């Protein structure tokens, strides 16, 4: 189609006016802008029902600066119809298209010359729109199917994830129950281990007592054997002196055999009756210790009654003065227990190391093994101190050979006190503690007061190998509080007071 379209020439104005005056559709073009009453809907009333009226021939054609009346009427009609349509209606776009379709149809009717072409254009546009709407319906159907399929897959995935979450929650609960059961089993096993360790210590003490009893029986048996041998030698000498008659010798031999049988029977009876019995000397020692303990208990009971009366009096005074004496009493008891535990812990640790080093479980070690074990138990001791401990053990056991029976070092004397070796261990421990206190005083310097954290840092600086239990016990002794209260203790204590507490707790008690 050519880009330059030539329209037919316009006829004269009078002819045009007479033509439109006689035209049957001349009364169908005028809009009801000035005389039309009521509102019309595009979907309810067609465009042809509205009347158009014009008085002159400038209806379709006008000058360059003036719009034709037909154009003005169409624009007025279009604007009013568009205003009547609400944008909130569900088919707003279709209603607008219907208005434009009616205006274009009326426009085709007015131009008879171009009516066929314009009708074809309108028809083609309508067909295209119908085709697009059909395609849109197909696409909407496909979209609905795809949407339903996606929703179904989403629901399936959601159900699957929900099932997995439920399974995981159940598994988590099951694992938590198993974990609680395992924790309870671990707690029971720890309790059982503690009980077995206590039984082992008791059995070991019983073993030591039985060893002492066996040694006493062996000494008695040796004495009896020596006496019988001497008597036999004396009898032989007398027999040789008196006579050498074979009959007498035979008779003497029979008597000796009978005596030997009786002695053997007596020995068997002794072994059967006294093999598992505590020796008499140990029994006497235990009775003496028991009597001393009873006397000490009575004395302590009297002291306790007196202290209780004084304590009750002090409680009344403190209650009146607003002082909580109960807390101080409990702290004092805890400190005394800590001091006693610290004195015995050193001996227990040394005994455990000695037993562990005794691979043959015979209760004896060579001098070299004993010295190596002491060096393992006390890694910070000097060679001179270790040699002094070895010499002390040999003197206490009166051993000149190359072996040391370490179990006898833990036997108590007749007065219920430790021997020379354990006393030396305690004395060396006290000297080392005094040296540590001197280093503490040098490290703290001129500070007037010290806190728990400062004293802990200084102790770790002096001895980095110090175990946490010993460190906490030393701090509790210094600050006169329980070990559980160290982290909450914010008290600043005088340095000399803290060191005096440590020195008092370090005094050995045999």
C-alpha positions in Angstrom: 0.0 0.0 0.0 1.3 3.4 -1.0 2.4 5.7 1.9 0.7 8.7 0.1 -3.1 8.3 0.1 -5.1 10.8 -2.0 -8.6 11.5 -0.7 -11.4 12.7 -3.1 -12.0 16.5 -3.5 -14.4 18.1 -1.2 -17.7 19.3 -2.8 -19.1 22.8 -2.3 -20.4 23.8 1.1 -24.0 24.3 -0.1 -24.0 20.9 -1.9 -22.6 19.3 1.2 -25.2 20.8 3.4 -28.1 19.8 1.2 -26.5 16.3 0.9 -26.4 15.8 4.6 -29.7 17.4 5.2 -31.3 14.8 2.9 -29.2 11.9 4.3 -31.1 9.3 6.3 -28.3 9.1 8.9 -28.0 12.8 9.5 -30.1 12.5 12.6 -28.1 9.6 14.0 -24.7 11.4 14.6 -25.5 14.1 17.2 -24.4 13.2 20.8 -26.6 13.9 23.7 -24.0 16.2 25.3 -26.4 19.1 25.6 -29.9 17.6 25.3 -29.5 13.9 26.1 -30.7 12.8 29.6 -29.6 9.8 31.5 -26.5 7.7 31.3 -25.9 4.8 28.9 -23.7 1.7 29.4 -21.7 0.4 26.5 -22.7 -3.2 27.1 -26.4 -2.3 27.6 -27.2 0.3 24.8 -25.6 0.4 21.4 -24.0 3.4 20.0 -26.7 3.7 17.2 -29.5 4.6 19.6 -28.0 8.0 20.3 -29.2 10.8 18.1 -26.8 13.2 16.4 -28.1 16.4 14.9 -26.4 19.2 13.1 -27.7 22.4 11.5 -25.0 23.1 8.9 -22.6 21.6 6.4 -19.5 21.9 8.6 -20.5 18.6 10.2 -17.7 16.5 8.7 -15.3 19.1 7.3 -14.1 22.4 8.7 -11.3 24.9 8.5 -7.7 24.4 9.5 -8.1 25.9 13.0 -11.6 24.5 13.7 -12.6 20.9 14.5 -15.5 19.4 12.6 -18.7 19.0 14.7 -18.7 15.3 14.0 -15.3 14.9 15.6 -16.3 17.0 18.6 -19.4 14.9 19.1 -17.4 11.7 18.8 -14.8 12.9 21.3 -17.5 14.1 23.7 -19.3 10.8 23.5 -16.1 8.9 24.0 -15.0 10.9 27.0 -18.4 10.6 28.7 -18.6 6.8 28.1 -15.2 6.3 29.4 -16.0 8.3 32.5 -19.1 6.2 33.1 -17.0 3.0 33.2 -15.4 2.4 36.7 -11.8 1.1 36.7 -12.7 -1.2 39.5 -15.1 -3.3 37.4 -13.8 -6.8 36.6 -14.0 -6.4 32.7 -12.9 -2.8 32.6 -10.6 -3.3 29.5 -13.3 -5.1 27.5 -15.8 -2.3 28.2 -13.3 0.3 27.0 -12.7 -1.7 23.9 -16.4 -1.9 23.2 -16.7 1.9 23.5 -13.9 2.4 21.0 -15.5 -0.3 18.7 -18.8 1.6 18.7 -17.1 4.9 17.9 -15.1 3.4 15.1 -18.3 1.7 13.7 -20.1 5.0 13.6 -17.0 6.6 12.0 -17.2 3.9 9.2 -20.8 4.6 8.5 -20.2 8.3 8.0 -17.5 7.7 5.4 -19.2 5.7 2.7 -16.3 5.9 0.3 -13.9 4.2 2.7 -16.5 2.1 4.4 -15.5 -1.3 2.8 -11.8 -0.8 3.6 -12.4 0.3 7.1 -14.9 -2.5 7.6 -12.3 -5.0 6.5 -9.7 -3.4 8.9 -12.2 -3.6 11.7 -13.1 -7.2 10.9 -9.5 -8.2 10.7 -8.8 -6.6 14.1 -11.8 -8.3 15.6 -10.6 -11.7 14.2 -7.1 -11.1 15.5 -8.5 -10.2 19.0 -10.7 -13.3 19.0 -7.8 -15.4 17.9 -5.6 -13.9 20.7 -8.4 -14.5 23.2 -8.6 -18.2 22.1 -4.9 -18.5 22.5 -5.1 -16.8 25.9 -7.7 -19.3 26.9 -5.5 -22.2 25.9 -2.6 -20.6 27.7 -4.8 -20.1 30.8 -5.8 -23.7 30.7 -2.2 -24.8 30.4 -1.3 -22.3 33.2 -4.0 -23.8 35.4 -2.7 -27.3 34.7 0.9 -26.3 35.4 -0.2 -24.4 38.6 -2.2 -27.4 39.8 0.8 -29.7 39.1 3.2 -27.4 40.9 0.8 -27.1 43.8 0.5 -30.9 44.0 4.3 -31.2 43.9 4.7 -28.5 46.5 2.2 -30.2 48.8 4.0 -33.6 48.2 7.3 -32.0 49.0 5.8 -30.3 52.0 4.4 -33.5 53.3 7.6 -35.3 52.7 9.6 -32.7 54.5 7.1 -32.7 57.3 7.5 -36.5 57.6 11.3 -36.2 57.6 11.1 -33.5 60.3 8.9 -35.7 62.4 11.3 -38.7 61.9 14.3 -36.5 62.8 12.5 -35.2 65.9 11.8 -38.8 67.0 15.4 -39.8 66.3 16.6 -36.8 68.3 14.4 -37.7 71.2 15.6 -41.3 71.0 19.2 -40.1 71.0 18.6 -37.8 73.9 17.1 -40.7 75.9 20.1 -42.9 75.0 22.4 -40.0 76.1 20.7 -39.7 79.4 20.9 -43.5 79.9 24.7 -43.4 79.1 25.2 -40.5 81.5 23.4 -42.5 84.2 25.5 -45.5 83.5 28.7 -43.5 83.6 27.7 -42.0 87.0 27.0 -45.6 88.3 30.4 -46.8 86.9 32.2 -43.9 88.6 30.5 -44.8 91.9 31.4 -48.4 91.4 35.1 -47.5 90.6 35.2 -45.4 93.8 33.8 -48.3 95.9 36.3 -50.8 94.3 39.2 -48.4 95.0 38.1 -48.2 98.7 37.9 -52.0 98.9 41.3 -52.3 97.3 42.8 -50.0 100.0 41.2 -52.0 102.7 42.3 -55.3 101.3 45.9 -53.9 101.0 45.9 -52.9 104.6 44.6 -56.4 105.6 47.3 -57.9 103.4 50.0 -55.9 105.3 48.6 -57.1 108.6 48.6 -60.7 107.4 52.2 -60.3 106.2 53.2 -59.2 109.6 51.4 -62.1 111.2 53.1 -64.6 108.8 56.5 -63.1 109.6 55.8 -63.5 113.3 54.8 -67.1 112.9 57.9 -67.8 110.8 60.1 -66.4 113.6 58.3 -68.5 116.2 58.7 -71.6 114.0 62.4 -70.9 113.5 62.9 -70.6 117.3 61.1 -73.8 117.8 63.2 -75.5 115.2 66.4 -74.2 116.7 65.4 -75.4 120.1 64.5 -78.9 118.8 67.8 -79.2 117.0 69.7 -78.2 120.1 67.8 -80.7 122.2 68.5 -83.4 119.7 72.2 -82.6 119.6 72.3 -82.7 123.4 70.6 -86.0 123.4 72.9 -87.4 120.9 75.9 -86.2 122.8 74.5 -87.8 126.0 73.8 -91.0 124.2 77.3 -91.2 122.8 78.8 -90.4 126.2 76.8 -93.1 128.1 76.9 -96.0 125.7 77.2 -97.0 122.1 74.8 -99.9 122.4 72.9 -100.4 119.1 69.7 -101.2 120.9 69.8 -97.9 122.8 70.6 -96.1 119.6 67.6 -97.7 118.0 65.4 -96.9 120.9 66.6 -93.3 120.9 66.0 -93.1 117.1 62.4 -94.3 117.7 61.9 -91.7 120.4 63.3 -89.0 118.1 61.0 -90.0 115.3 58.0 -89.8 117.7 59.2 -86.4 118.9 59.6 -85.3 115.3 56.1 -86.5 114.5 54.7 -84.7 117.5 56.5 -81.5 116.5 55.3 -81.8 113.0 51.7 -82.3 114.2 52.1 -79.3 116.6 53.4 -77.2 113.7 50.5 -78.2 111.5 48.1 -77.3 114.3 49.8 -74.0 114.8 49.5 -73.3 111.1 45.9 -74.3 110.9 44.9 -72.3 114.0 47.1 -69.2 113.8 47.8 -68.8 110.1 45.0 -66.2 109.6 45.2 -64.8 113.1 46.5 -61.4 114.0 49.8 -61.7 116.1 49.6 -61.1 119.8 51.9 -58.1 119.7 49.7 -56.4 117.0 46.6 -57.2 119.1 48.3 -55.6 122.2 49.3 -52.6 120.1 45.8 -52.3 118.8 44.3 -52.6 122.3 46.7 -49.9 123.5 45.8 -47.7 120.6 42.1 -48.3 121.2 42.5 -47.3 124.9 44.4 -44.2 123.9 41.8 -43.4 121.3 39.0 -43.8 123.9 40.8 -41.6 126.3 41.4 -39.0 123.6 37.8 -39.3 122.6 36.7 -38.6 126.2 39.0 -35.7 126.4 37.9 -34.4 123.0 34.2 -34.9 124.1 34.8 -32.8 127.2 36.6 -30.2 125.1 33.8 -30.3 122.6 31.2 -29.8 125.3 33.1 -26.8 126.6 33.6 -25.4 123.2 29.9 -26.0 122.4 28.9 -24.0 125.5 31.3 -21.3 124.5 30.1 -21.5 121.0 26.4 -21.1 122.1 27.4 -18.1 124.1 29.2 -16.6 121.2 26.3 -17.3 119.0 24.1 -15.3 121.3 26.6 -12.4 121.4 27.0 -12.5 117.6 23.3 -12.6 117.1 22.9 -9.6 119.3 25.7 -7.8 117.5 24.6 -8.9 114.0 27.5 -11.2 113.2 26.8 -14.5 111.4 29.0 -17.0 113.4 27.6 -20.1 111.7 29.3 -19.3 108.4 32.6 -18.8 110.2 32.2 -22.1 112.0 31.5 -24.0 108.8 34.5 -22.4 107.1 36.8 -23.4 110.1 35.7 -27.0 109.9 36.3 -27.1 106.1 39.8 -25.6 106.6 40.7 -28.2 109.2 39.6 -31.0 106.9 41.6 -29.5 104.1 44.7 -29.4 106.3 44.4 -33.0 107.3 43.8 -34.1 103.7 46.9 -32.3 102.5 49.1 -34.0 105.1 47.9 -37.5 104.1 47.6 -36.9 100.4 51.4 -36.8 100.0 51.9 -40.3 101.6 49.1 -41.8 99.6 50.5 -40.5 96.3 53.9 -41.9 97.1 52.5 -45.3 98.0 50.5 -45.4 94.8 53.7 -44.7 92.8 55.6 -47.4 94.7 52.9 -50.0 94.1 52.7 -49.1 90.4 56.5 -49.5 90.1 56.4 -52.9 91.7 55.9 -55.0 88.6 56.5 -58.3 90.4 54.0 -57.4 93.2 56.5 -58.8 95.8 56.5 -55.7 98.0 60.2 -55.1 97.5 62.2 -52.9 95.1 65.9 -52.5 94.4 67.7 -49.4 95.6 67.9 -48.1 92.0 64.2 -48.8 91.4 63.3 -47.2 94.7 65.3 -44.0 93.9 63.8 -43.8 90.4 60.3 -44.2 91.9 61.1 -41.4 94.4 62.3 -39.2 91.5 59.0 -39.9 89.6 56.9 -39.1 92.7 58.9 -35.9 93.5 60.2 -34.6 90.2 61.3 -31.2 91.8 63.5 -32.7 94.5 67.3 -32.5 94.2 69.6 -35.5 94.0 70.8 -34.7 97.5 67.3 -34.9 98.9 66.6 -38.2 97.0 69.8 -39.7 98.4 68.8 -38.7 101.9 65.4 -40.4 101.5 67.0 -43.6 100.2 69.5 -43.6 103.1 66.6 -43.0 105.6 64.6 -45.9 104.2 67.6 -48.2 104.5 68.3 -47.1 108.1 64.7 -47.7 109.1 64.5 -51.2 107.5 68.1 -52.0 108.7 68.7 -53.3 105.2 72.3 -53.8 104.0 71.4 -55.6 100.8 70.3 -54.1 97.5 66.5 -54.4 98.2 64.0 -52.2 100.1 60.7 -53.6 101.4 58.7 -50.4 100.9 55.5 -51.8 102.5 57.2 -51.8 105.9 57.9 -48.1 105.6 54.2 -47.5 106.1 54.0 -49.5 109.3 53.2 -47.5 112.4 55.5 -47.8 115.4 54.5 -48.8 118.9 53.5 -45.3 119.8 51.3 -45.1 116.7 53.5 -42.6 114.8 55.2 -42.9 111.4 58.7 -44.0 110.9 61.9 -42.2 110.0 61.3 -42.3 106.3 57.8 -40.8 106.3 58.9 -38.2 108.9 61.7 -37.2 106.5 59.3 -36.9 103.6 57.0 -34.6 105.6 60.0 -32.5 106.8 61.3 -32.1 103.3 57.8 -31.2 102.1 57.7 -28.5 104.9 61.1 -27.1 103.8 60.0 -27.0 100.2 56.8 -25.2 101.3 58.8 -22.8 103.4 61.0 -22.1 100.3 57.9 -21.6 98.2 56.5 -19.1 100.9 59.8 -17.2 100.7 59.5 -17.0 96.9 55.8 -15.9 97.4 56.9 -13.1 99.7 59.6 -12.1 97.2 57.2 -12.2 94.3 54.4 -10.2 96.0 56.9 -7.5 97.1 55.6 -4.5 98.9 51.9 -5.1 98.1 49.8 -4.6 101.2 46.9 -6.8 100.2 46.4 -9.6 97.7 43.3 -11.1 96.0 42.6 -14.7 95.1 43.5 -14.2 91.4 46.8 -12.5 92.2 47.9 -15.2 94.6 46.8 -17.9 92.0 48.9 -16.2 89.3 52.0 -16.0 91.6 51.7 -19.6 92.6 51.5 -20.8 89.0 54.5 -18.6 88.1 56.6 -20.2 90.9 55.5 -23.8 90.1 53.9 -24.2 86.7 53.5 -28.0 87.3 51.2 -27.4 90.3 48.0 -29.5 90.0 44.7 -27.6 90.2 43.6 -29.5 93.3 46.7 -28.6 95.3 46.4 -25.0 94.0 42.8 -24.6 95.1 43.6 -26.2 98.5 46.4 -23.8 99.1 44.2 -20.8 98.2 41.4 -22.0 100.4 43.9 -22.3 103.3 45.3 -18.8 102.7 41.9 -17.1 102.5 40.1 -19.3 105.0 37.2 -20.2 102.7 35.9 -23.4 101.0 37.3 -24.4 97.6 33.8 -24.0 96.1 33.7 -20.3 97.3 37.1 -19.3 95.7 35.6 -18.0 92.5 33.1 -15.8 94.4 35.6 -14.6 96.9 36.4 -10.9 96.3 38.2 -10.3 99.6 41.5 -8.5 99.7 43.7 -10.2 102.4 46.8 -9.0 104.0 49.9 -10.8 102.5 51.4 -11.7 105.9 48.1 -13.0 107.1 47.7 -15.2 104.0 51.3 -16.5 104.3 50.8 -17.2 108.1 47.7 -19.3 107.2 49.7 -21.4 104.8 52.6 -21.8 107.2 50.2 -22.9 110.0 48.6 -25.5 107.7 52.0 -26.8 106.5 53.1 -27.9 110.0 53.6 -31.7 109.9 51.6 -33.9 112.3 52.9 -37.4 112.8 
